């Protein structure tokens, strides 16, 4: 079952269960995917849908940070709950340890020695971790190993 079908199925289940939070979150996600497809004038693959989901999660993280700074704990909590629902649609995430191992393997493979060669490392690394690890984590680990 593809991600689109999973979203449709979860939408139906949320309606039947009267789970308002999941229902609204899945609807927002489906709308985001549809809008992105209309903008690109094509039907998205699961990888492209994962990119939309990651973008939605990043928006939630930013909102949580802003609401927390503004003393709006109830709104931050709602964003946190929505983010958990969205994360369920991502593939299993790599641990920091697994990311470090991949980074070291790619650095050895590319022979990169300094931060100037970070692009070469990231170019080889990103297809391996796409959708499976937070990009900021990957970037920080690469910077840490390339000094």
Secondary structure, 3 states (H helix, E strand, C coil): CCHHHHHHHHHHHHHHHCCHHHHHHHHHHHHHHHHHHHHHCCCCCHHHHHHHHHHHHHHHHHHHHHHHHCCCHHHHHHHHHHHHHHHCCCCCCCCHHHHHHHHHHHHHHHCCCCHHHHHHHHHHHHHHHCCCCCHHHHHHHHHHHCC
